[in-house]
């Protein structure tokens, strides 16, 4: 079987979408597939030769330029000559330019949606609603993302396919896993998230202030890149400098997660949170907001707790509940690891993609 993958660009193998695409490509190659990979625009990583297959750089600039469309058309014709019949595209510009061009030469196109459309603009939506008529299907990484895509891009329900991200399961090795009895450190509440307003990290800082004012000696570790200044100001204003550490971006966030006693995500919007999955891989009890795909990952009271967006009081209360009941934290961490192994395995992700690819190439899409 042959598959072409086209992305706007490929920045590095550690970002959420890029890491899943890398796993997909590796899995397909291991199963005997032939994969042709292209980017509209090259990056240092896409040119360094580290990717499992060569990366074709199409040199596409603005979508308003005729040369951009001609370059994709030439590539589409090349794919057709080489026997490809299906193209799976990722990111925004590829989702606009590829479907009509690929259809023109007789190829079918799948698009991917992996978030709650924070990048939508009026212009993008207008273009996507037009070019979406040439799409054979959309792969969404949660039911919430699928429903939002249906609503915003007006794709028929029959063209929406939910395939959750795939992860390898890691068993606890003594350093990883639920909190231990009588830890030799202050309890650590942690979050892995970029320092952006949509992540609402200020809510977690305020929840930490509530817990500290209750007499709890805890540490909040905020792991992620971005501008720390507004968050550090809030920490200073709330007199939490002893309790809060902003680590900045780290190369191995899983090492930080291993030290969390409670793992938190308090975003106002999420498609399918890789951070929550990493918490579960490490066997950590999770407290997160009830938004986007989070309720599909976290079963309230089973592998963590769900709270409403912006409810700092409930956020503090749920964190305190886990910290006060170490057996509860242990059970939640173990339930999270079990859920990950059963529902979000790499094998399941690959099998679902292959089934979908075969269905579409055999003419079973709902156009």
N, C-alpha and C positions, 0 to 999 in steps of 0.2 A: 504493500500500500504506500501511496505517496501523499504527503501533506506539505503545503506551503504555509509558512507563518510570516506575517508582516506586522511590524510595530512602528510607531512613530520614531522611537529611538530606544536603545538599550544602554542604560547608564551604568549599571553594575549588577552583579548577581545576588545582592543582599536585599534590595528593595522588594516590597511585597509582591507586586505583579511579576517583576523580573525573576524573582526566585521561583515562583510557581511555573513560569514559562520554562525555566531551565530544567526543573524536575520533569515537566511534560516532555521536553525534547529528549532528555536522557532516557526516559521510560519508553518512548516510541522507538528510539534507536535500538534499545535492548530487545524490543519485540519485533525487530526486523523491518521497521518502517523506514522509508526514505524521506528525509525532512529537508526542505529548502527554506532558508531563513533570510529575511530581508528587513532592512530598516529604511524609513524615509530619509532619516538624517543620521549620519555617523557620529560616534563619540569615541573618546580615547579607548574605552573598554571594547567597543564593537570592532575596533581596528587592531586590537592587540593579539588576536588569534587564540584567546583562551576559551572561547565558546566551543561546544562539542562539534558544531558544523560551521563551515564558512559562512560569514555574514555578508550578504550583498547590500551595498549602500546605493540607494536609488537617487540620492541627491535632490530630493524634493524640498523646495522652499515653501513659499506661500501657496496655499490652495487656490488663490485667485489667479495665479499665473498659468498660462496655457502649457508652458514647458513642463510644469509639474505633472499635469494630466498625461502629457505625451510620454513622459518617462515611465509612469506607471503602466500605460498602455503597452509600451514596448516590453516591459517586464512580464505583463500578463500574457502577451503573445508567446514569449519565450517559455513560460510555464506550460502553456497549452501544447506547444510543440514537444515538450519533454514529458508529456503524459500526465500532468497534474490536472486534477478536476475540482479540488477543494482548497480554499484559502481561509485560514483562521487569522483574524486581525485583532490587534490589541491597541488600545488608546484611541484618542479622539480623532486626529486627522486621518489616520488610516481607516477609521470607521466611516468617514465621509467619502474619501476618494476611491477606496477599493471596491465597494459593492457594485456601483454602476459600471466601472471599467471592467471588472472581472466578468460580470454578466455579459458585457458586450462581446467578449471573446469565448463565451461558453463555460466559464468557471463559476462555481458556487462559492458563496462567502458566508462565514460565520463571524459575528462580532462578539466581543466580550465586554461585560459590564461588571465592575468589581467594587463600586462604591455607590454612595447615595447622590451622585450627580453634583458634587460641590463645584465642578468645573463648567456646568451648564451655563451658557449665555443664550440670549435670545437668538443670536445669529447661528450658534451651533445647533440649537434645537430645531430651528427652521430647516437647516441643511440636513440634519439627521432624519427628520420626518420625511424628507424627499428621498434621500438615498436609501433609507430603510426599506423602501419598497423593493429593493433589489437584494435584500438580505434573506438568506435561507434559514437563519436562526441566530439566537443570541444566547451565549453562555453566561449565566449569572452565578456569582458565588454565594448567594443566599436567597431565600424566598423574599426577603425584604427588598433586596436589590432588584429582583425580577419584577415585583409589583410596581416599584418606582419607575423602572425602565418602561414597563407597559404604559403607565400613566403619562410619563413625560414624552417618550418618543413615539407613543401610539403604535407600538408593535402588537400584533395579534398574540393572544395568550399561547396559541399553539406553537409559536416560534420561540418561546422562552423556555430555556432548559437550565435547571438549577444543578450545578455541580460544585460541591464544596471544595475548598482548598484541600490539598493532600499533604500529609506530614508523616514522617517516620516516628514511630513510637520509641521513646527512650525509657527504659526501666530505671527506677531509683537505684542509685549506687552509694547511698550513704550521705553524699553531699547534696543530692537532689531529693526533692520529695516534701511531704508535709512537715510542718514544724515539729521539732523534737521536744521532748520533755525537758523542762528546766534549762532553757537555752542560756549560754553564758554571755548573752548580749541583750541590750535593750530590744524589745520587740520592734521589728522593722516593717513598716508599711511602705510598699513600693509601687511605682508606676513606670512603665516604659512607653513614652509618647513624645512626639515632636512638640516643641514649645510653640504651639499655635492656639489661637483663641478657641477653635472648634473642639479642642481637647479639654477645655474647661479645667485646667490644672489649678486655677485659682480656687475652684470649689473644693478641691482636695486639700489645699493649704488651709482654707477656712475650717474644713472638717477636722484637720489636725489640731487647729487652735482649740476647737471644742474639746477634743480628747485631752489635750494638755491642761486645759483649764479644769478638767475633771480630776486632775492629779496624776494622769498617766505619763510615765516617762517613756516616750516612744521616739522613734526616728522615722522621718519620712524621707525616702530616697527617690528623687525625680531624675529618671534616666532618659535623656534625649537631647537632640540638638535644637538650636534655635536661639532666639534672643532671650537671655535670662533676666534682663534688667527689670521688667515689670514684675516678675515673680519674686525676685530678690527684694524689691521694694516692699511688696506685700508681706513677705517673711519678716522683714525688719519692722514694719509697722505693727505686726501682730506679736512682736517680741518672740519669734520662733527660731532665732539664729542657731540656738543649741540643738534644735529638733529637726531642722530641715536641711538637706544637702542636695544641691543641684549638681549632678555629676557631669552634665554635658553629654555629648555623643560618645559612645563607647563602641569598640570593635566587637566585643563579645557580650551583648546584653544578657545572654543566658547565665553568665557568671554572676551578674548582679541579681538576677531573678532567683538564683539558688539561695540567696541570703534573705529573701523576703519571707515574712511570716504571713502577711496578707498582701495579695496582689490586686491592684485597683485599676480600673479604666473608667473615666467619668466624662467621656466625650458627649457632645450633643448630637453627633451623627456618626454612624459607623456602617460600613457595608458588611464586611466579614473581617473581624479583628484578628490580625496575626499576633498582636500582643497577648490577647486572651488565650489563644492557642498555645503560645509559648509558656504562659503561666500554667496551663493544664499539663503540658509536657513535663514541666518541672514538679508537678504534683502539688501546686499551690492552691489554696482556697481563693476564690475570686469574688470581688465585689465590683459590680459594673452597672452602668446606666442601662435602663430599659429603652434602647433605641436601635433602629436599624436591625442588623442581623444578630445583635447580642443575645436576645432571648432564644435564638435558635442554637446558640452555643452553650449558654449558661441556663440550666434548669434551676429555677429559684428554690433555694433550700436544699438542693441536691449536691451540685458541685460548686455552688457559690450563691450569692445573693444579688438580686436586681433592685435598683433604686431608681426613682424618677430623676430625670435630668434637672440639675440645679438644686436638688433637695439636699443641702449640706447636712442638715440634722439627721436625716435617715442614713446618709452616707456614713456619718460618724457613728451612729448607733450600730449599723451592720458591721463596721470594722471592729468596734468594741466587742460585739457579740462573738466574733471569731477569735479575737485575742483572749477573751475570758474563758472560752470553752475550747481547750486545745484538742480534745477528742473530736469535737465538731469539725475543727479545721483539718484534722487528719482524715476524717471520713470524706470531707468535700474534696480534698486533694486526691485521694484515691479514686473517687468517683469521676473526677476530671480526667485522670489518666485512662480509666476504663472507657470513658466516652470518646476520648480522642482515638484510642486504638480501634474502637468498633465503628465509628461514624466518619472520622476524618483521616482515614489511612491513605497513604500514597497509592496503594494498589487500587483502592476504590476510585480515587480521582482519575487514574489512568484508564481503568476499565470503562468508566462512564464516558470519558472523552472518546475512546475508541468506538464504543457502541454508537455514539452520536455521529461520529465521522462516517462510519459505515452506513448508518441509516440514511444520511443525506446523500452520500455518493451513489446509493442504490435508488435514489429518487423518492425516498420516503418523507421528505420535508413537506411542509404544509403551505406551499406557495399557492 
